Amino acid sequence: MSLYQLKGRQPQMGTGCFFAPGSFVVGEVSLGNHVNFCFNSVASGVVVSLTVGDNTNVQDLVIL
């Protein structure tokens, strides 16, 4: 799992989040509690902010 800050925007996350290898969270992304990112999934908050709610499961290869 990789968290990246970009242009002063950085990810924020709740408790109990799981990140499988190869997952990326970039920019202004707000993650709720117990969010799961499966293998090679991406959440990008580079252009606009992104919010992922509590107990969300982001499956393999999904790009948000």
VEXZALUM-799077 format. One record per residue: x, z, y of N, C-alpha, C in turn; residue in one letter. Coordinates in Angstrom, 3 decimals. Each point is the difference from the previous one (the first is absolute). Layout:
REM VEXZALUM-799077
REC       n_c1       n_c3       n_c2      ca_c1      ca_c3      ca_c2       c_c1       c_c3       c_c2   res
REC          X          Z          Y          X          Z          Y          X          Z          Y     A
...
***
This chain:
REM VEXZALUM-799077
REC       n_c1       n_c3       n_c2      ca_c1      ca_c3      ca_c2       c_c1       c_c3       c_c2   res
REC      0.850      0.000     -1.171     -0.850      0.000      1.171      0.886      0.000      1.221     M
REC     -0.419     -0.794      0.972      0.753     -0.059      1.239     -0.937      0.138      1.184     S
REC      0.325      0.904      0.901     -0.727      0.167      1.254      0.882     -0.544      1.110     L
REC     -0.577     -0.863      0.842      0.784     -0.600      1.076     -0.666      0.204      1.348     Y
REC      0.801      0.375      0.976     -0.443      0.065      1.385      0.319     -1.354      0.621     Q
REC     -0.907     -0.506      0.844      0.235     -1.277      0.656     -0.546      0.063      1.419     L
REC      0.818     -0.342      0.970     -0.389      0.009      1.411     -0.594      1.337      0.421     K
REC      0.586      1.090     -0.483     -0.463      1.337      0.354     -1.244      0.457     -0.735     G
REC     -0.525     -0.824     -0.872     -1.196      0.354     -0.788      0.456      0.395     -1.395     R
REC     -0.502      1.139     -0.463      0.416      0.460     -1.323     -1.196      0.473     -0.817     Q
REC      0.118     -0.089     -1.318     -1.086      0.439     -0.870     -0.220      1.514      0.064     P
REC     -1.254      0.407     -0.159     -0.385      1.408     -0.117     -0.740      0.137     -1.328     Q
REC      0.268      1.059     -0.735     -0.686      0.136     -1.282     -0.484      1.409     -0.245     M
REC     -1.107      0.076     -0.742     -0.566      1.276     -0.390      0.756      0.580     -1.187     G
REC     -0.599      0.975     -0.630      0.635      0.662     -1.139     -0.333     -0.701     -1.301     T
REC      0.876      0.137     -0.970     -0.253     -0.470     -1.352      0.001     -1.507     -0.175     G
REC      0.663     -0.731      0.876      0.061     -1.458     -0.135      1.020     -0.376     -1.075     C
REC     -0.275     -1.097     -0.707      0.892     -0.498     -1.043      0.406     -1.427      0.352     F
REC      1.295     -0.287     -0.123      0.524     -1.330      0.282      0.821     -0.466     -1.193     F
REC     -0.439     -1.045     -0.673      0.752     -0.552     -1.120      1.196     -0.788      0.540     A
REC      1.004     -0.223     -0.839      1.148     -0.789      0.435     -0.420     -1.379      0.513     P
REC      0.651     -0.428      1.061     -0.275     -1.311      0.565     -1.105     -0.020      1.030     G
REC     -0.639      1.134      0.265     -1.063      0.031      1.010      0.614      0.217      1.381     S
REC     -0.652     -0.570      1.024      0.496      0.070      1.373     -1.120      0.383      0.945     F
REC      0.306      0.873      0.949     -0.924      0.365      1.074      0.776     -0.189      1.297     V
REC     -0.510     -0.875      0.881      0.744     -0.405      1.193     -0.842      0.162      1.254     V
REC      0.564      0.599      1.032     -0.646      0.058      1.306     -1.068      1.072      0.118     G
REC     -1.010     -0.280      0.832     -1.040      0.977      0.333     -1.084      0.035     -1.085     E
REC      0.303      0.741     -1.063     -0.901      0.139     -1.144     -0.302      1.479     -0.177     V
REC     -1.284      0.334     -0.087     -0.429      1.376     -0.206     -0.603      0.114     -1.395     S
REC      0.610      0.824     -0.831     -0.462      0.169     -1.378     -0.685      1.353     -0.138     L
REC     -1.156      0.005     -0.639     -0.705      1.245     -0.264      0.669      0.771     -1.122     G
REC     -0.701      0.986     -0.511      0.498      0.815     -1.108     -0.212     -0.715     -1.326     N
REC      0.940      0.156     -0.906     -0.087     -0.499     -1.377     -0.196     -1.512     -0.061     H
REC      0.745     -0.727      0.820     -0.004     -1.461     -0.029      1.057     -0.450     -1.003     V
REC     -0.348     -0.957     -0.858      0.924     -0.534     -1.005      0.370     -1.435      0.346     N
REC      1.295     -0.288      0.042      0.492     -1.360      0.178      0.680     -0.413     -1.289     F
REC     -0.583     -0.971     -0.694      0.566     -0.468     -1.267      1.158     -0.961      0.258     C
REC      0.580     -0.523     -1.053      1.218     -0.792      0.054     -0.110     -1.206      0.927     F
REC      1.000     -0.129      0.884      0.156     -1.150      0.893     -1.159     -0.211      0.963     N
REC     -0.687      1.056      0.383     -1.072     -0.099      0.992      0.586      0.240      1.392     S
REC     -0.675     -0.559      1.016      0.495      0.065      1.372     -1.133      0.382      0.943     V
REC      0.269      0.917      0.920     -0.920      0.319      1.093      0.767     -0.239      1.290     A
REC     -0.484     -0.939      0.818      0.710     -0.372      1.218     -0.835      0.304      1.235     S
REC      0.530      0.853      0.848     -0.626      0.307      1.277      0.874     -0.513      1.127     G
REC      0.460     -1.225     -0.139      0.922     -0.583      0.972     -0.746     -0.570      1.202     V
REC     -1.056     -0.759     -0.226     -0.744     -0.635      1.083     -1.108      0.916      0.507     V
REC     -0.774      0.570     -0.904     -1.059      0.952      0.336      0.163      1.228     -0.887     V
REC     -0.594      1.117      0.409      0.090      1.211     -0.817     -0.869     -0.139     -1.243     S
REC      0.372      0.717     -1.027     -0.704     -0.052     -1.282     -0.265      1.423     -0.456     L
REC     -1.228      0.269     -0.444     -0.360      1.312     -0.539     -0.471     -0.162     -1.432     T
REC      0.583      0.776     -0.894     -0.388      0.009     -1.416     -0.570      1.389     -0.273     V
REC     -1.248      0.054     -0.414     -0.697      1.272     -0.167      0.415      0.808     -1.210     G
REC     -0.491      1.236     -0.045      0.284      0.915     -1.105     -0.374     -0.621     -1.345     D
REC      0.787      0.325     -1.021     -0.265     -0.370     -1.396     -0.085     -1.499     -0.239     N
REC      0.708     -0.794      0.811      0.024     -1.454     -0.179      1.095     -0.368     -0.984     T
REC     -0.297     -0.988     -0.852      0.951     -0.499     -0.974      0.306     -1.455      0.336     N
REC      1.208     -0.259      0.485      0.440     -1.362      0.342      0.734     -0.551     -1.215     V
REC     -0.585     -1.004     -0.646      0.503     -0.505     -1.265      1.261     -0.861      0.152     Q
REC      0.578     -0.374     -1.130      1.215     -0.811     -0.047     -0.154     -1.271      0.832     D
REC      1.052     -0.318      0.769      0.132     -1.245      0.751     -1.007     -0.185      1.130     L
REC     -0.726      1.048      0.390     -0.964     -0.098      1.096      0.751      0.078      1.326     V
REC     -0.391     -0.838      0.951      0.570      0.021      1.340     -1.115      0.314      0.987     I
REC      0.177      1.080      0.767     -0.974      0.388      1.019      0.596     -0.241      1.368     L
***
